[in-house]
Amino acid sequence: MTEAIRRQLVAGGLGVERRVVTMPGGVDVDRFRPGAGAPPDPAIRAALGLPHDVPIIGLVSGFRVMKGHQTVVDAAAPSPPAVAASTCC
């Protein structure tokens, strides 16, 4: 649980402060980053039908509005094509 969630639980009376503790995420950020470890296996992308030149985003989490998943989806969406300015008359 994050510190922000811990504070919300305590403030909402859902837990006693001395008994609600923060537990940091258990992801090894040195291991799980682009370029870490073995090079990507192109056969995996091929098997999944994914192009070789697009990023892949993974998520291990519960889907909850407060986690902001929609923000990531919106940010990753392609931009609409530019419309050329036109002049009239």
Secondary structure, DSSP 8 states (H G I E B T S, - for coil): --HHHHHHHHHTTSS-GGG---------TTTSSTT-SS---HHHHHHHT--TTS------S---GGGTHHHHHHHHS------------
